[in-house]
Amino acid sequence: MWTGSFVSNIGTWMETVAIGVYVTQTTGQAAWTGTVAALTYVPTVLLGPFGGALADRFDRRRFLVAVTMFQVALAGTLTLLTAGGRLSVPAVAAIVLLAGCAFAVAMPAVQAMTPDLVGADDLLGAMSLGAAQFNLGRVVGPALAGLVIAAGGLAWAFGLNTVSFGAVLVALAMIRIPPPAQRAPGRVRVLRTIAHGVVAARRDPGIRTALLLLLATTFLVSPFIGLVPAVAIKVFDRGATGTAALVTAQGVGAVCSALAAGPLAGMLGRRRLLVAALLLVGPAAVAYGLAPTFPLAVAGIALLGFVYLAVLSGTGTVCQVRAPRELRARMASLFMLAVGGGHATGLVVQGWLGDRVGLPAVTAVTGLLLLGIVAAVRLLRPDLLAAMDDPAAAPAPAVPAGDPAGSFDVHALQPEDGQAQRGEGDHGREHGRADRPEPDGEVDTAAGQDGGEHALGVAADGERRRRRGHADHGALPEQGVHEPDEYGAGHQQ
């Protein structure tokens, strides 16, 4: 799956660069470049939660085969339209929107399938490799796109992307994963299933803070990714090769960030590394936006790619280490919702503003705004940042003798003394937790994990705690979520 995803990811980045070049050269406006790029992420806002709920129910392998075939059809259509000289901006926009729908539905299943493919001891390493694969594709794909477009034109780039999906289909045909759990008969209420995941994320302060800061980052800073073609062509007049150079530099920075995440987390701690990245990503955007020459812009976007991936991986890790297994795909969809929703909205706003006041100024101002937000949170509400720490790293509060369950205020993810432990878990070492019953009888659960590409720094954080003498390999029993619509009253998943 890693190899198949890597090959397909290279093709996807080739198509992304080719679409950006086509739209920018055809319209001459950064607004259209940003709007078309945003269409990839708009479906994430609407369909991502549904994809997460469905991925927790159906055979994920067969589900992904069906979605991949749909993606092949879309890429093939784009290739034929380009080769026949019938491509237009509306056609590109429609295909990008449909491809975004497929991505939104498929990604929760991809992320949730990783624990089915590796043992618990190897899960964290597998997720780190997934992040490296994604960003390595970001390096190789745009570089190949510049060569292919220059040699054969846009149709070749689109055609190679179509063929690249074959690697995913071959991988899916070769792997075997456990069948989905048997469900009790009865009506399936997807909206209620989604609501359980949203409530669980809202109740945990660490996950809630991480998602809100991620949303601010993706809205204010992440549009630099989709607007790279406009910067290369309109600001520096470098065309397709300049676009490929900028995207490749961003990917190099991201790969370096993936490799450095473990050592940095071991030295600084996972939460401190995340806070440092949040404080640095705004100034890095300012440096990139105000770069006076193209070589300095290449260096600036490499730095921005480094710290931006550190923010993504850090916030994703917060969700993962504070999450029960049964909500994994639904929490992945919420992470995608924050990334896709903020990125798509920011792309449209910054693209239109860029045509009026200039892209460099917009990028610099939004970077300063994000720095102001993070600095204000750190100064005025440091407890919110502290809530993102690994709950297992904090000492568990003592439970008074004879205290009834739920009357003593235990954090939702801190274990109560005396609870039984057992040695299994999502991450090779599930963190201790005691979910506090709410007045209405619902269990206060933390929410799942992003999985895959943003799960960096967790393994190093675990190694750091082991060096301090924490016995973190035991786990408390996983807590379920009441879903009476599926299993009957009082049943816990």
C-alpha positions as CSV (number, residue, x, y, z in Angstrom):
1,M,0.0,0.0,0.0
2,W,2.9,2.4,0.7
3,T,4.4,1.8,-2.7
4,G,1.1,2.0,-4.5
5,S,0.1,5.2,-2.7
6,F,3.5,6.7,-3.5
7,V,3.2,6.0,-7.2
8,S,-0.3,7.4,-7.3
9,N,0.7,10.4,-5.2
10,I,3.4,11.3,-7.8
11,G,0.8,11.2,-10.5
12,T,-1.6,13.3,-8.5
13,W,1.0,16.0,-7.9
14,M,1.8,16.0,-11.6
15,E,-1.9,16.6,-12.4
16,T,-2.1,19.4,-9.7
17,V,0.8,21.3,-11.2
18,A,-0.6,20.9,-14.7
19,I,-4.0,22.1,-13.7
20,G,-2.6,25.2,-11.9
21,V,-0.5,26.0,-15.0
22,Y,-3.4,25.6,-17.3
23,V,-5.8,27.7,-15.3
24,T,-3.3,30.5,-14.6
25,Q,-2.2,30.7,-18.3
26,T,-5.8,30.6,-19.6
27,T,-7.3,33.1,-17.2
28,G,-4.3,35.2,-16.1
29,Q,-5.9,35.7,-12.7
30,A,-4.8,34.3,-9.3
31,A,-8.4,34.3,-8.2
32,W,-9.3,31.6,-10.7
33,T,-6.2,29.6,-9.8
34,G,-7.1,29.7,-6.1
35,T,-10.8,29.0,-6.7
36,V,-10.1,25.9,-8.9
37,A,-7.6,24.6,-6.4
38,A,-10.1,25.2,-3.6
39,L,-12.6,22.9,-5.3
40,T,-10.4,19.9,-4.3
41,Y,-11.0,20.7,-0.6
42,V,-14.6,22.0,-0.6
43,P,-16.1,18.4,-0.7
44,T,-14.0,17.6,2.4
45,V,-16.3,20.0,4.4
46,L,-19.5,18.3,3.2
47,L,-18.5,14.7,2.6
48,G,-15.5,14.1,4.9
49,P,-17.7,13.4,8.0
50,F,-19.8,11.0,5.9
51,G,-16.7,9.3,4.6
52,G,-15.5,8.8,8.2
53,A,-18.8,7.3,9.3
54,L,-18.9,4.9,6.3
55,A,-15.3,3.9,6.7
56,D,-16.1,2.6,10.2
57,R,-18.9,0.4,8.7
58,F,-18.0,-1.1,5.4
59,D,-15.2,-3.3,3.9
60,R,-12.5,-0.7,3.5
61,R,-10.6,-2.5,0.8
62,R,-13.6,-3.0,-1.6
63,F,-14.7,0.5,-0.8
64,L,-11.4,1.9,-1.9
65,V,-11.3,-0.2,-5.1
66,A,-14.6,1.4,-6.1
67,V,-13.5,4.9,-5.3
68,T,-10.2,4.4,-7.1
69,M,-12.0,3.3,-10.3
70,F,-14.0,6.5,-10.2
71,Q,-10.8,8.5,-9.9
72,V,-9.4,6.6,-12.9
73,A,-12.4,7.6,-14.9
74,L,-12.0,11.3,-14.0
75,A,-8.3,11.4,-14.8
76,G,-8.9,9.6,-18.1
77,T,-11.6,12.2,-19.0
78,L,-9.2,15.0,-18.3
79,T,-6.6,13.4,-20.5
80,L,-8.9,12.9,-23.4
81,L,-10.3,16.5,-23.3
82,T,-6.8,17.9,-23.2
83,A,-5.5,15.7,-26.0
84,G,-8.5,16.6,-28.2
85,G,-8.1,20.3,-27.6
86,R,-11.5,20.5,-25.9
87,L,-10.4,21.4,-22.4
88,S,-11.9,24.4,-20.7
89,V,-11.8,26.0,-17.3
90,P,-15.4,25.0,-16.4
91,A,-14.6,21.4,-17.4
92,V,-11.4,21.4,-15.3
93,A,-13.4,22.9,-12.4
94,A,-16.0,20.1,-12.6
95,I,-13.4,17.3,-12.7
96,V,-11.5,18.8,-9.8
97,L,-14.7,19.1,-7.8
98,L,-15.6,15.4,-8.5
99,A,-12.0,14.3,-7.7
100,G,-12.3,16.2,-4.4
101,C,-15.5,14.3,-3.6
102,A,-13.6,11.0,-4.1
103,F,-10.7,12.2,-2.0
104,A,-13.0,13.3,0.8
105,V,-14.8,9.9,1.0
106,A,-11.6,7.8,0.6
107,M,-9.1,9.4,2.9
108,P,-10.8,8.3,6.2
109,A,-10.8,4.7,5.0
110,V,-7.1,4.9,4.0
111,Q,-6.1,6.4,7.3
112,A,-8.2,3.9,9.3
113,M,-6.9,0.9,7.4
114,T,-3.3,1.4,8.5
115,P,-3.7,-0.4,11.9
116,D,-5.2,-3.4,9.9
117,L,-1.9,-3.7,7.9
118,V,0.7,-3.6,10.6
119,G,1.1,-4.8,14.1
120,A,0.6,-2.5,17.1
121,D,4.3,-2.2,17.7
122,D,4.9,-0.9,14.2
123,L,1.9,1.4,13.9
124,L,3.6,4.6,14.7
125,G,6.5,3.8,12.3
126,A,4.0,3.1,9.6
127,M,2.2,6.4,10.1
128,S,5.5,8.3,10.0
129,L,6.4,6.5,6.7
130,G,3.0,7.5,5.4
131,A,3.8,11.2,6.1
132,A,7.2,10.8,4.4
133,Q,5.6,9.2,1.4
134,F,3.1,12.0,0.9
135,N,5.7,14.7,1.0
136,L,8.2,12.7,-1.0
137,G,5.6,12.5,-3.7
138,R,5.3,16.3,-3.4
139,V,9.0,16.5,-4.3
140,V,9.1,14.0,-7.1
141,G,5.7,14.8,-8.8
142,P,6.1,18.5,-9.5
143,A,9.7,18.0,-10.6
144,L,8.5,15.4,-13.2
145,A,5.6,17.6,-14.1
146,G,7.9,20.4,-15.1
147,L,9.8,18.0,-17.4
148,V,6.8,16.3,-18.8
149,I,4.9,19.5,-19.5
150,A,7.9,21.0,-21.2
151,A,8.5,17.9,-23.3
152,G,5.0,16.7,-24.2
153,G,2.4,19.1,-22.9
154,L,-0.3,19.0,-20.4
155,A,-2.0,15.9,-21.8
156,W,1.1,13.8,-20.9
157,A,1.0,14.9,-17.3
158,F,-2.7,14.1,-17.1
159,G,-2.2,10.7,-18.8
160,L,0.6,9.6,-16.5
161,N,-1.7,10.4,-13.5
162,T,-4.4,8.2,-15.0
163,V,-1.9,5.3,-15.3
164,S,-0.6,5.9,-11.8
165,F,-3.9,4.8,-10.2
166,G,-3.1,1.3,-11.4
167,A,-0.5,1.0,-8.6
168,V,-3.2,1.5,-6.0
169,L,-5.5,-1.1,-7.6
170,V,-2.7,-3.7,-7.7
171,A,-1.9,-3.0,-4.0
172,L,-5.5,-3.3,-3.0
173,A,-5.7,-6.6,-4.9
174,M,-2.7,-8.0,-3.0
175,I,-3.5,-7.1,0.6
176,R,-5.8,-8.8,3.0
177,I,-7.4,-7.1,6.0
178,P,-9.9,-8.3,8.6
179,P,-13.5,-8.2,7.6
180,P,-15.7,-5.5,9.1
181,A,-17.3,-6.2,12.5
182,Q,-20.7,-7.7,12.4
183,R,-23.4,-5.1,13.0
184,A,-26.7,-5.7,14.8
185,P,-29.7,-5.5,12.4
186,G,-31.5,-2.3,12.4
187,R,-31.6,1.1,10.7
188,V,-28.2,2.8,10.4
189,R,-28.3,6.5,11.2
190,V,-25.1,8.0,9.8
191,L,-25.9,11.5,11.1
192,R,-26.1,10.3,14.6
193,T,-22.8,8.4,14.2
194,I,-21.1,11.6,12.9
195,A,-22.6,13.5,15.8
196,H,-21.0,11.1,18.3
197,G,-17.6,11.9,16.9
198,V,-18.2,15.6,16.9
199,V,-19.3,15.6,20.6
200,A,-16.3,13.5,21.6
201,A,-13.9,15.9,20.0
202,R,-15.7,18.9,21.5
203,R,-15.5,17.5,25.0
204,D,-11.8,16.9,25.0
205,P,-9.9,20.2,25.5
206,G,-6.7,19.0,23.9
207,I,-8.4,17.8,20.7
208,R,-10.6,20.9,20.6
209,T,-7.7,23.3,20.9
210,A,-5.6,21.4,18.3
211,L,-8.4,21.5,15.7
212,L,-9.2,25.2,16.3
213,L,-5.5,26.2,15.9
214,L,-5.2,24.0,12.9
215,L,-8.3,25.7,11.3
216,A,-6.7,29.1,11.9
217,T,-3.4,27.9,10.3
218,T,-5.1,26.4,7.2
219,F,-7.2,29.4,6.6
220,L,-4.5,32.0,7.0
221,V,-1.3,30.3,5.8
222,S,-2.0,27.1,3.9
223,P,-3.4,28.9,0.7
224,F,0.3,29.4,-0.2
225,I,0.2,25.8,-1.6
226,G,-2.7,26.3,-4.1
227,L,-1.4,29.8,-5.1
228,V,2.1,28.6,-6.0
229,P,1.4,28.7,-9.8
230,A,0.1,32.3,-9.5
231,V,3.2,33.3,-7.6
232,A,5.5,31.7,-10.1
233,I,3.8,33.0,-13.1
234,K,2.5,36.4,-12.1
235,V,5.0,37.5,-9.5
236,F,8.3,36.0,-10.9
237,D,7.3,35.2,-14.5
238,R,8.8,31.7,-14.3
239,G,6.0,29.6,-15.9
240,A,5.7,25.8,-15.4
241,T,9.3,25.3,-14.5
242,G,9.1,28.0,-11.8
243,T,5.9,26.4,-10.4
244,A,7.6,23.0,-10.3
245,A,10.6,24.5,-8.5
246,L,8.5,26.2,-5.8
247,V,6.3,23.1,-5.2
248,T,9.4,20.9,-5.1
249,A,11.1,23.2,-2.6
250,Q,8.1,23.1,-0.4
251,G,8.1,19.3,-0.6
252,V,11.8,19.2,0.3
253,G,11.1,21.3,3.4
254,A,8.3,19.0,4.4
255,V,10.3,15.8,4.0
256,C,13.1,17.4,6.1
257,S,10.4,18.2,8.7
258,A,9.3,14.6,8.7
259,L,12.8,13.3,9.2
260,A,13.5,15.9,12.0
261,A,10.3,15.4,13.9
262,G,11.5,12.5,15.9
263,P,14.8,14.0,17.1
264,L,13.2,17.4,17.8
265,A,10.3,15.8,19.7
266,G,12.8,13.9,21.8
267,M,14.7,17.1,22.7
268,L,11.8,19.5,23.1
269,G,8.8,17.4,23.8
270,R,5.9,16.9,21.5
271,R,3.8,19.8,22.8
272,R,6.7,22.3,22.9
273,L,7.6,21.3,19.3
274,L,4.0,22.0,18.2
275,V,3.8,25.3,19.9
276,A,7.2,26.4,18.4
277,A,5.9,25.4,14.9
278,L,2.7,27.4,15.5
279,L,4.7,30.4,16.4
280,L,7.1,30.1,13.5
281,V,4.7,29.3,10.6
282,G,3.4,32.9,10.5
283,P,6.9,34.5,10.2
284,A,7.9,31.9,7.6
285,A,4.9,32.9,5.5
286,V,6.0,36.5,5.8
287,A,9.5,35.6,4.6
288,Y,8.1,33.7,1.6
289,G,5.6,36.4,0.7
290,L,8.1,39.3,0.8
291,A,11.0,37.5,-0.9
292,P,12.4,40.0,-3.4
293,T,14.0,37.4,-5.8
294,F,13.0,33.9,-7.0
295,P,15.9,32.1,-5.3
296,L,14.9,33.7,-2.0
297,A,11.3,32.7,-2.6
298,V,12.4,29.1,-3.2
299,A,14.3,29.1,0.1
300,G,11.4,30.8,1.9
301,I,8.8,28.2,0.7
302,A,11.2,25.4,1.8
303,L,11.3,26.9,5.3
304,L,7.5,27.4,5.2
305,G,7.0,23.8,4.1
306,F,9.1,22.6,7.0
307,V,7.2,24.4,9.8
308,Y,3.8,24.0,8.1
309,L,4.1,20.2,8.1
310,A,5.3,20.4,11.8
311,V,2.0,22.1,12.6
312,L,0.0,19.5,10.7
313,S,1.8,16.5,12.2
314,G,1.7,18.0,15.7
315,T,-2.0,18.7,15.7
316,G,-2.7,15.4,14.1
317,T,-0.7,13.7,16.8
318,V,-2.7,15.4,19.6
319,C,-5.8,13.9,18.2
320,Q,-4.2,10.4,17.9
321,V,-2.7,10.1,21.3
322,R,-6.0,11.2,23.0
323,A,-8.3,9.0,21.0
324,P,-10.1,5.7,21.4
325,R,-9.8,3.2,18.6
326,E,-13.5,3.0,17.7
327,L,-13.6,6.6,16.6
328,R,-10.5,6.6,14.5
329,A,-12.1,7.2,11.1
330,R,-14.5,9.8,12.3
331,M,-11.8,11.8,14.0
332,A,-9.7,11.5,10.7
333,S,-12.7,13.1,9.0
334,L,-12.8,16.0,11.5
335,F,-9.1,16.6,11.0
336,M,-9.7,16.6,7.2
337,L,-12.6,19.0,7.8
338,A,-10.4,21.5,9.5
339,V,-7.7,21.2,6.9
340,G,-10.0,21.2,3.8
341,G,-12.4,23.8,5.1
342,G,-9.8,26.3,6.2
343,H,-7.7,25.7,3.1
344,A,-10.5,26.1,0.6
345,T,-11.9,29.2,2.2
346,G,-8.5,30.8,2.5
347,L,-7.7,30.0,-1.2
348,V,-10.7,31.8,-2.5
349,V,-10.3,34.8,-0.2
350,Q,-6.6,35.2,-0.7
351,G,-6.8,34.6,-4.5
352,W,-9.3,37.4,-5.0
353,L,-7.4,39.7,-2.6
354,G,-4.2,38.9,-4.4
355,D,-5.5,40.2,-7.7
356,R,-6.3,43.5,-6.0
357,V,-3.5,44.2,-3.6
358,G,-0.9,41.7,-4.7
359,L,-0.1,38.1,-3.5
360,P,3.1,39.0,-1.6
361,A,1.2,41.5,0.6
362,V,-1.7,39.1,1.2
363,T,0.7,36.3,2.2
364,A,2.7,38.5,4.5
365,V,-0.4,40.0,6.3
366,T,-2.1,36.7,6.9
367,G,1.2,35.3,8.3
368,L,1.3,38.2,10.8
369,L,-2.3,37.6,11.7
370,L,-1.7,34.0,12.6
371,L,1.4,34.9,14.6
372,G,-0.8,37.4,16.6
373,I,-3.5,34.7,17.2
374,V,-1.0,32.1,18.5
375,A,0.9,34.6,20.6
376,A,-2.3,35.9,22.2
377,V,-3.4,32.3,23.1
378,R,0.0,31.6,24.6
379,L,0.0,34.7,26.7
380,L,-3.7,34.9,27.7
381,R,-4.7,31.2,27.8
382,P,-1.6,29.0,28.3
383,D,-3.9,26.3,29.7
384,L,-5.3,25.7,26.2
385,L,-1.9,24.9,24.9
386,A,-1.1,22.8,28.0
387,A,-4.3,20.8,27.3
388,M,-2.7,19.5,24.0
389,D,-0.1,17.5,26.0
390,D,0.0,13.8,26.1
391,P,-2.4,12.8,29.0
392,A,-0.1,9.9,29.9
393,A,2.7,12.3,30.6
394,A,0.8,13.9,33.5
395,P,0.4,12.3,36.9
396,A,-3.0,10.8,37.5
397,P,-5.0,12.4,40.2
398,A,-5.7,10.3,43.3
399,V,-9.3,9.2,43.7
400,P,-10.6,9.6,47.2
401,A,-11.7,6.4,48.9
402,G,-15.3,5.7,48.5
403,D,-15.8,8.4,46.0
404,P,-18.7,7.4,43.6
405,A,-18.0,7.0,39.9
406,G,-18.2,10.4,38.2
407,S,-18.4,12.5,41.3
408,F,-14.6,13.2,41.4
409,D,-13.5,15.4,38.5
410,V,-11.1,13.3,36.6
411,H,-9.9,14.6,33.2
412,A,-11.5,12.6,30.4
413,L,-8.1,11.1,29.4
414,Q,-6.3,10.7,32.7
415,P,-6.4,7.2,34.3
416,E,-7.9,6.8,37.7
417,D,-5.7,5.0,40.2
418,G,-6.6,1.4,40.6
419,Q,-8.1,0.9,37.2
420,A,-7.1,-2.4,35.6
421,Q,-4.7,-2.1,32.7
422,R,-4.1,-4.4,29.7
423,G,-1.4,-4.4,27.0
424,E,-3.1,-3.6,23.7
425,G,-3.8,-0.4,21.9
426,D,-4.0,1.6,18.7
427,H,-0.5,3.0,18.9
428,G,1.5,0.2,20.2
429,R,0.9,1.5,23.7
430,E,-2.6,2.8,24.4
431,H,-2.5,5.6,26.9
432,G,-4.3,5.3,30.2
433,R,-7.7,7.0,30.4
434,A,-10.9,7.1,32.4
435,D,-13.9,8.5,30.6
436,R,-16.1,10.5,33.0
437,P,-19.8,9.7,32.7
438,E,-21.9,12.8,31.8
439,P,-25.2,13.5,33.5
440,D,-27.2,12.2,30.6
441,G,-25.4,8.9,30.8
442,E,-23.2,9.4,27.8
443,V,-19.5,8.5,28.1
444,D,-17.2,11.4,27.7
445,T,-14.8,10.1,25.1
446,A,-11.9,11.6,23.3
447,A,-11.9,11.4,19.6
448,G,-9.9,9.3,17.1
449,Q,-6.8,9.7,15.1
450,D,-5.8,11.2,11.8
451,G,-3.6,8.3,10.9
452,G,-1.3,8.3,7.9
453,E,0.5,11.3,6.8
454,H,0.4,13.7,9.7
455,A,1.3,11.3,12.5
456,L,4.8,12.4,13.3
457,G,6.6,12.8,16.6
458,V,4.5,10.3,18.5
459,A,7.1,7.6,18.5
460,A,9.9,9.9,19.6
461,D,7.6,11.2,22.4
462,G,7.0,7.7,23.6
463,E,10.7,7.0,23.6
464,R,11.3,10.2,25.5
465,R,8.9,9.1,28.2
466,R,10.4,5.7,28.4
467,R,13.8,7.3,29.0
468,R,12.3,9.2,31.9
469,G,11.1,5.9,33.4
470,H,7.4,5.9,32.5
471,A,5.9,2.5,32.1
472,D,3.7,3.4,29.2
473,H,3.2,0.0,27.5
474,G,0.1,-0.9,29.6
475,A,-3.3,0.3,28.6
476,L,-6.6,0.9,30.3
477,P,-9.6,-0.7,28.8
478,E,-10.9,1.2,25.8
479,Q,-14.1,3.1,26.4
480,G,-16.9,2.9,23.9
481,V,-19.5,5.3,22.7
482,H,-23.2,4.7,23.2
483,E,-24.9,4.2,19.9
484,P,-28.4,3.1,20.7
485,D,-29.6,3.6,17.2
486,E,-27.5,0.7,16.0
487,Y,-27.0,-1.6,18.8
488,G,-30.0,-1.1,21.1
489,A,-30.3,0.7,24.4
490,G,-27.4,0.6,26.7
491,H,-25.0,-1.2,24.3
492,Q,-21.4,0.1,24.1
493,Q,-19.3,-0.2,21.0
